[in-house]
Amino acid sequence: MDLDQFKLVNDTCGHRAGDVLLKQLSSLLKPVLRQSDTLARLGGDEFGVLLSHCPIEKGLEIAEALRKTVTAFRFSWDGQVFSVGVSIGLVSITEACGSLDEVLSHADAACYTAKDLGRNRVHLFQPDDKDAQERQGQIQWASRLQEALDKDLFRLYFQTIVPLENSDNSMPHYEILARMISQQGELVPPGAFIPAAERFGLMPKIDKWVIRNTLAWMGDQLRQNKQPVFCSINLSGASIGREDCLQLIREQLQKHSVPPRNICFEITETAAIADPANAARFITELKQLGCQFALDDFGSGLSSFGYLKQLPVDYLKIDGIFIQELANNRIDQAMVASINNIGHIMGLKTIAEFVEDAATLNILRQIGVDYVQGFYLSRPEPLESLNSVRVMPR
């Protein structure tokens, strides 16, 4: 059982109010259960209920009664009244269901399916439930991600960003990418673990790991090799606007003596459009230090140009969806030319990613895009191998 809207009470009234809410709810839920049943708080806003010798039909009936009890509850604190809901995952415990860990994992998966289906409902786990199986896989990923953070199993990779014309910035320009090492020692690409990291709120921790390690590496490059580099670091939507993220960036820049002008933070268009005002404040604070910003995946939103005026960015990274078929699609060519033109009018530099052949590169050069990156120019490589890698535009 996961309480819905519990975080709102904590954030609005403080943790003491949240504790009182949990106690009041516990006393309301106990009478709904039978004497042989067990109610426990698992942590945070999660409760577990063990229904002994209980058929599925009766279990569903009790789960629904618990849901209705929570839904009818009103919590009052300092003159404010809150309503909460509960998402419940139900699993039958049989000989065939495996170990205790598997049972809990199935219940977790069913609970997250209930959340995805609209919250405040009961979902029964079925062995052939594809949605629940997908959630279960993501829950396992969440555990692996936390372990990777605890055991330092992430690695930094880079991909070169190449200027198409002579650039005022003579420093090498790299996008920093995160990879994870599996228990078998294999490399895990971000597409495999990022969805789970986003779902379970782990992206800010991963972002912080990337920031700390990238700035430490950049500081080493300056001190040991006298080689300044310009690095782009991706920030997730969950990190934008967070004070602890801002503070970490300030601390690490100072600690490693990295010039802020050598850093560009990339945020996606979808993250920026979710809260343009908050994104603009976050960007402005870091730009005052000297950092630069790129708006990634630009063009994917329906109102891209409309809110672009609110965001004080330095670079536009054109969404790869317009680049992949560029050589054979005149509409994509027109879209890229339009984005490039408006970007230049606004004083921004443009970057095209997913460049995978010479024809695409030539068209981008004709359009006048400033920078390019993609497999045709360089593939992602481990950051520690950078000193032996030299990539020139073709």
C-alpha positions as CSV (number, residue, x, y, z in Angstrom):
1,M,0.0,0.0,0.0
2,D,1.5,3.4,-1.1
3,L,-0.2,6.5,0.1
4,D,-1.0,9.1,-2.6
5,Q,-0.4,12.8,-1.8
6,F,1.4,12.0,1.4
7,K,4.4,14.1,0.2
8,L,2.1,17.1,-0.2
9,V,1.4,17.0,3.6
10,N,5.1,16.6,4.4
11,D,6.2,19.4,2.1
12,T,3.4,21.8,3.2
13,C,3.2,21.2,6.9
14,G,6.5,19.4,7.8
15,H,7.5,15.9,8.8
16,R,5.9,16.1,12.2
17,A,2.5,16.5,10.5
18,G,3.3,13.6,8.3
19,D,4.1,11.4,11.3
20,V,0.8,12.4,13.0
21,L,-1.1,11.5,9.7
22,L,0.6,8.1,9.6
23,K,-0.4,7.3,13.2
24,Q,-4.0,8.4,12.6
25,L,-4.3,6.3,9.5
26,S,-2.8,3.3,11.2
27,S,-5.5,3.4,13.9
28,L,-8.2,3.7,11.3
29,L,-6.9,0.8,9.2
30,K,-6.5,-1.8,12.0
31,P,-10.3,-2.3,12.6
32,V,-10.8,-3.0,8.9
33,L,-8.5,-6.1,9.2
34,R,-9.2,-9.5,10.8
35,Q,-7.5,-10.5,14.0
36,S,-5.2,-12.9,12.2
37,D,-4.0,-10.2,9.8
38,T,-0.8,-8.1,10.2
39,L,-0.5,-4.4,9.3
40,A,3.0,-2.9,9.2
41,R,4.7,0.3,8.0
42,L,7.5,-0.6,5.6
43,G,9.0,2.8,5.4
44,G,8.2,6.3,4.1
45,D,4.6,6.3,2.9
46,E,4.5,2.5,2.3
47,F,2.5,0.0,4.4
48,G,2.3,-3.8,4.1
49,V,-0.6,-6.0,5.0
50,L,-0.3,-9.8,5.4
51,L,-3.7,-11.6,5.1
52,S,-3.4,-15.0,6.7
53,H,-5.4,-17.9,5.2
54,C,-7.3,-15.5,3.0
55,P,-8.8,-16.4,-0.5
56,I,-8.2,-14.0,-3.3
57,E,-11.9,-12.9,-3.4
58,K,-11.8,-12.0,0.4
59,G,-8.4,-10.4,-0.1
60,L,-9.8,-8.1,-2.8
61,E,-12.7,-7.2,-0.6
62,I,-10.4,-6.3,2.3
63,A,-8.1,-4.3,0.1
64,E,-11.0,-2.3,-1.3
65,A,-12.3,-1.7,2.3
66,L,-8.8,-0.4,3.2
67,R,-8.8,1.9,0.1
68,K,-12.2,3.3,0.9
69,T,-11.1,4.0,4.5
70,V,-8.1,5.9,3.4
71,T,-10.1,7.8,0.7
72,A,-12.7,8.9,3.3
73,F,-10.1,10.1,5.8
74,R,-9.5,13.8,6.1
75,F,-6.3,15.1,7.8
76,S,-6.5,18.5,9.6
77,W,-3.3,20.5,10.5
78,D,-3.1,24.1,11.4
79,G,-6.4,25.0,9.8
80,Q,-5.6,23.1,6.6
81,V,-7.5,20.0,5.5
82,F,-5.9,17.3,3.3
83,S,-7.3,14.2,1.6
84,V,-5.1,11.3,0.7
85,G,-5.6,8.2,-1.4
86,V,-3.8,4.8,-1.5
87,S,-2.6,2.6,-4.4
88,I,-2.7,-1.1,-3.4
89,G,-0.9,-4.1,-5.0
90,L,-2.3,-7.5,-4.1
91,V,-0.5,-10.8,-4.7
92,S,-1.6,-14.3,-3.8
93,I,1.0,-16.3,-1.8
94,T,1.1,-19.9,-3.1
95,E,3.7,-22.7,-3.5
96,A,4.3,-21.5,-7.0
97,C,5.1,-17.9,-6.3
98,G,8.7,-18.3,-5.3
99,S,10.7,-16.8,-2.5
100,L,9.7,-14.0,-0.1
101,D,11.7,-11.5,-2.1
102,E,9.8,-12.5,-5.3
103,V,6.4,-12.2,-3.5
104,L,7.3,-8.7,-2.3
105,S,8.6,-7.8,-5.7
106,H,5.3,-8.9,-7.3
107,A,3.3,-6.9,-4.8
108,D,5.5,-3.8,-5.5
109,A,5.0,-4.3,-9.2
110,A,1.2,-4.5,-8.8
111,C,1.2,-1.4,-6.6
112,Y,3.1,0.6,-9.2
113,T,0.7,-0.6,-11.9
114,A,-2.2,0.7,-9.7
115,K,-0.4,4.1,-9.6
116,D,0.1,4.1,-13.4
117,L,-3.5,3.2,-14.0
118,G,-4.6,6.4,-12.1
119,R,-3.8,5.9,-8.4
120,N,-6.2,5.2,-5.6
121,R,-7.1,1.7,-6.7
122,V,-6.4,-2.0,-6.1
123,H,-4.5,-4.0,-8.6
124,L,-4.2,-7.8,-8.4
125,F,-0.9,-9.3,-9.6
126,Q,-1.3,-12.0,-12.3
127,P,1.7,-14.1,-13.5
128,D,0.9,-13.1,-17.1
129,D,0.4,-9.4,-16.2
130,K,2.7,-7.6,-18.7
131,D,2.3,-4.2,-17.1
132,A,3.2,-5.6,-13.7
133,Q,6.1,-7.6,-15.1
134,E,7.5,-4.4,-16.6
135,R,7.1,-2.5,-13.3
136,Q,8.8,-5.5,-11.5
137,G,11.8,-5.2,-13.9
138,Q,12.0,-1.5,-13.2
139,I,11.9,-2.1,-9.4
140,Q,14.8,-4.5,-9.8
141,W,16.6,-1.8,-11.8
142,A,16.0,0.6,-8.9
143,S,17.7,-1.7,-6.5
144,R,20.6,-2.2,-9.0
145,L,20.9,1.5,-9.4
146,Q,21.1,2.2,-5.7
147,E,23.8,-0.5,-5.4
148,A,25.7,1.1,-8.4
149,L,25.6,4.4,-6.6
150,D,26.8,2.9,-3.3
151,K,29.6,0.9,-4.9
152,D,30.7,3.5,-7.5
153,L,29.7,1.4,-10.5
154,F,29.0,4.3,-12.9
155,R,31.5,5.3,-15.5
156,L,31.9,8.5,-17.5
157,Y,32.0,8.4,-21.3
158,F,32.4,11.2,-23.8
159,Q,31.3,12.1,-27.4
160,T,33.0,14.8,-29.4
161,I,31.1,17.8,-30.5
162,V,32.7,19.1,-33.7
163,P,32.6,22.7,-35.0
164,L,31.6,22.9,-38.7
165,E,33.4,26.2,-39.2
166,N,36.4,27.8,-37.5
167,S,35.3,28.4,-34.0
168,D,36.3,31.1,-31.6
169,N,36.5,28.4,-28.9
170,S,39.7,26.5,-29.6
171,M,39.1,24.1,-26.7
172,P,37.9,20.5,-27.4
173,H,34.2,20.2,-26.8
174,Y,32.8,17.0,-25.4
175,E,29.4,15.8,-24.2
176,I,29.7,13.7,-21.0
177,L,27.7,10.5,-20.9
178,A,26.9,8.1,-18.0
179,R,27.2,4.4,-18.2
180,M,26.7,1.7,-15.6
181,I,28.7,-1.5,-14.9
182,S,26.5,-4.6,-14.3
183,Q,27.3,-7.3,-11.7
184,Q,28.7,-9.3,-14.6
185,G,31.1,-6.4,-15.5
186,E,29.2,-5.5,-18.6
187,L,28.5,-2.0,-19.8
188,V,24.9,-0.9,-19.3
189,P,23.7,2.0,-21.7
190,P,21.6,4.8,-20.2
191,G,18.5,3.7,-22.2
192,A,18.3,0.6,-20.0
193,F,18.5,2.3,-16.6
194,I,17.3,5.9,-17.0
195,P,13.6,5.1,-17.1
196,A,13.8,3.3,-13.7
197,A,16.0,6.0,-12.3
198,E,13.4,8.6,-13.3
199,R,10.5,6.5,-11.9
200,F,12.1,5.9,-8.5
201,G,13.5,9.4,-8.0
202,L,17.2,8.4,-8.4
203,M,18.1,10.8,-11.2
204,P,19.3,13.7,-8.9
205,K,21.7,11.3,-7.3
206,I,23.1,10.1,-10.6
207,D,23.3,13.8,-11.8
208,K,25.3,14.6,-8.7
209,W,27.7,11.7,-9.3
210,V,28.3,12.9,-12.9
211,I,28.8,16.5,-11.8
212,R,31.3,15.6,-9.1
213,N,33.3,13.2,-11.3
214,T,33.3,15.3,-14.4
215,L,34.5,18.5,-12.6
216,A,37.2,16.4,-10.8
217,W,38.4,15.1,-14.1
218,M,38.4,18.6,-15.7
219,G,40.4,19.9,-12.8
220,D,42.9,17.2,-13.3
221,Q,43.2,18.0,-17.0
222,L,44.0,21.6,-16.1
223,R,46.5,20.9,-13.4
224,Q,48.3,17.8,-14.8
225,N,48.0,18.2,-18.5
226,K,47.6,22.0,-18.8
227,Q,44.7,21.1,-21.1
228,P,41.5,23.1,-20.7
229,V,38.4,21.3,-22.1
230,F,34.8,22.4,-22.7
231,C,32.3,19.8,-21.4
232,S,28.5,19.5,-21.7
233,I,26.8,17.8,-18.7
234,N,23.2,16.5,-19.0
235,L,20.9,17.5,-16.2
236,S,17.6,15.6,-15.7
237,G,14.3,17.4,-15.1
238,A,14.3,16.3,-11.5
239,S,17.5,18.2,-10.8
240,I,16.5,21.5,-12.4
241,G,15.6,24.1,-9.8
242,R,17.0,22.0,-6.8
243,E,19.0,24.1,-4.4
244,D,21.2,21.2,-3.4
245,C,22.1,20.7,-7.1
246,L,23.0,24.4,-7.4
247,Q,25.1,24.3,-4.2
248,L,26.9,21.1,-5.4
249,I,27.8,22.8,-8.7
250,R,29.1,25.9,-6.9
251,E,31.2,23.8,-4.5
252,Q,32.7,21.5,-7.1
253,L,33.6,24.4,-9.5
254,Q,35.5,26.0,-6.6
255,K,37.0,22.8,-5.3
256,H,38.5,21.7,-8.6
257,S,39.3,25.3,-9.9
258,V,37.3,24.7,-13.1
259,P,36.4,27.9,-14.9
260,P,32.6,28.0,-15.1
261,R,32.8,29.2,-18.7
262,N,34.2,25.7,-19.6
263,I,30.9,24.1,-18.5
264,C,27.7,23.7,-20.5
265,F,24.7,22.1,-18.8
266,E,22.2,20.4,-21.2
267,I,18.5,20.3,-20.2
268,T,15.9,18.7,-22.4
269,E,13.1,20.8,-24.0
270,T,10.5,18.6,-22.3
271,A,12.0,19.2,-18.8
272,A,12.2,23.0,-19.5
273,I,8.6,23.3,-20.8
274,A,7.3,21.5,-17.7
275,D,8.1,24.6,-15.6
276,P,9.7,27.3,-17.8
277,A,9.8,29.9,-15.0
278,N,11.6,27.6,-12.6
279,A,14.0,26.4,-15.4
280,A,14.7,30.1,-16.3
281,R,15.6,30.9,-12.6
282,F,17.9,27.9,-12.4
283,I,19.6,28.7,-15.7
284,T,20.0,32.4,-14.7
285,E,21.7,31.6,-11.4
286,L,24.3,29.3,-13.0
287,K,24.9,31.7,-15.9
288,Q,25.7,34.4,-13.3
289,L,28.6,32.1,-12.3
290,G,29.7,31.9,-16.0
291,C,28.2,28.5,-16.9
292,Q,26.5,28.0,-20.3
293,F,23.4,26.1,-21.2
294,A,22.1,24.1,-24.1
295,L,18.5,23.2,-24.7
296,D,18.5,19.6,-25.8
297,D,16.0,17.8,-28.2
298,F,14.8,21.2,-29.4
299,G,11.9,21.1,-31.8
300,S,10.1,18.1,-30.1
301,G,7.6,20.3,-28.3
302,L,4.6,21.9,-29.9
303,S,5.4,25.4,-28.7
304,S,9.2,25.3,-28.9
305,F,9.7,28.8,-30.3
306,G,7.0,30.4,-28.1
307,Y,8.7,29.7,-24.8
308,L,12.3,29.8,-26.1
309,K,12.3,33.6,-25.4
310,Q,11.9,32.8,-21.7
311,L,15.0,30.6,-21.4
312,P,18.4,32.3,-21.5
313,V,20.3,29.4,-23.1
314,D,23.4,29.6,-25.3
315,Y,23.0,26.5,-27.5
316,L,20.1,24.8,-29.3
317,K,20.6,21.0,-29.8
318,I,18.2,20.1,-32.7
319,D,16.1,17.1,-31.9
320,G,17.6,14.0,-33.6
321,I,14.2,13.1,-35.1
322,F,14.9,15.8,-37.7
323,I,18.5,14.7,-38.4
324,Q,18.1,10.9,-38.8
325,E,16.4,11.2,-42.2
326,L,17.7,14.6,-43.2
327,A,19.4,13.5,-46.4
328,N,16.1,12.1,-47.8
329,N,13.5,14.4,-46.3
330,R,13.0,17.9,-47.5
331,I,10.5,18.7,-44.7
332,D,13.2,17.8,-42.1
333,Q,15.7,20.0,-44.0
334,A,13.2,22.9,-43.9
335,M,12.6,22.3,-40.1
336,V,16.3,22.2,-39.4
337,A,17.0,25.4,-41.5
338,S,14.1,27.2,-39.6
339,I,15.4,26.2,-36.2
340,N,19.0,27.2,-37.2
341,N,17.9,30.5,-38.6
342,I,15.8,31.5,-35.5
343,G,18.5,30.3,-33.2
344,H,21.1,32.5,-35.0
345,I,18.7,35.5,-34.9
346,M,18.5,35.1,-31.2
347,G,22.3,34.9,-30.9
348,L,22.4,31.2,-30.1
349,K,24.7,28.5,-31.5
350,T,23.1,25.4,-33.0
351,I,24.2,21.7,-32.6
352,A,22.9,18.8,-34.6
353,E,23.3,15.3,-33.1
354,F,22.8,11.8,-34.6
355,V,25.0,12.7,-37.6
356,E,25.6,9.2,-39.1
357,D,26.7,9.8,-42.8
358,A,28.5,12.2,-45.1
359,A,25.3,13.3,-46.9
360,T,23.8,14.5,-43.6
361,L,26.9,16.3,-42.6
362,N,27.1,18.1,-46.0
363,I,23.5,19.3,-45.7
364,L,24.1,20.6,-42.2
365,R,27.1,22.4,-43.4
366,Q,25.1,24.0,-46.2
367,I,22.3,25.0,-43.8
368,G,24.9,26.7,-41.6
369,V,24.6,24.6,-38.4
370,D,27.4,25.5,-36.0
371,Y,28.3,22.1,-34.4
372,V,27.7,18.4,-35.1
373,Q,28.0,15.2,-33.2
374,G,27.2,11.6,-34.1
375,F,28.6,8.2,-34.9
376,Y,29.9,9.4,-38.3
377,L,32.3,11.7,-36.4
378,S,33.0,9.8,-33.2
379,R,31.4,7.1,-31.0
380,P,31.1,7.4,-27.2
381,E,34.4,6.4,-25.5
382,P,35.6,6.0,-21.9
383,L,36.6,9.4,-20.5
384,E,40.0,8.0,-19.3
385,S,40.9,7.2,-23.0
386,L,40.4,10.8,-24.1
387,N,44.1,11.8,-24.2
388,S,44.6,9.2,-27.1
389,V,41.6,10.3,-29.0
390,R,41.7,13.0,-31.7
391,V,38.6,13.6,-33.9
392,M,38.6,16.0,-36.8
393,P,35.6,17.1,-38.9
394,R,35.3,15.2,-42.1
